[in-house]
C-alpha cells in the first residue's frame, strides 16, 4: 500500500514536471514567434500574445490543481500513517498488558503451589 502511494506521488510529481517543461517550451515558442511578429501588424501580434498568455494561464491553473491534489493526497497518506501507528501502539500496549497479567498469574500460581507444599 505504501509502495502504491509512493508510486502515485511519483507519477503526480512527474506530471507536474512535464507541465513545467511544457510551460517553458510555450514561453520559448512565444519568444521565437514574437520576433517575426514585430515586423507584422501590431494587431496580429497582440492576438498571438493573448492566445499564448491564455494557454500559459491554463497551464498554470492545471499545475496549481495538480499541486493541490498532490498536497491533499499527501495529507491523506500522513493521516492514514498516523492512524496506523496509533493502532499499532495500542495493539503493542494491549499485548504488553496481557503478557504482564500472564506473568503475574504464573507467579501467583507458583507462590500458591509453594505455600501448599510448605503447609503439607
PyMOL commands that set and color helices and strands:
alter all, ss='L'
color gray80, all
select helices_A, chain A and resi 2-39+42-119
alter helices_A, ss='H'
color red, helices_A
deselect
rebuild
show_as cartoon
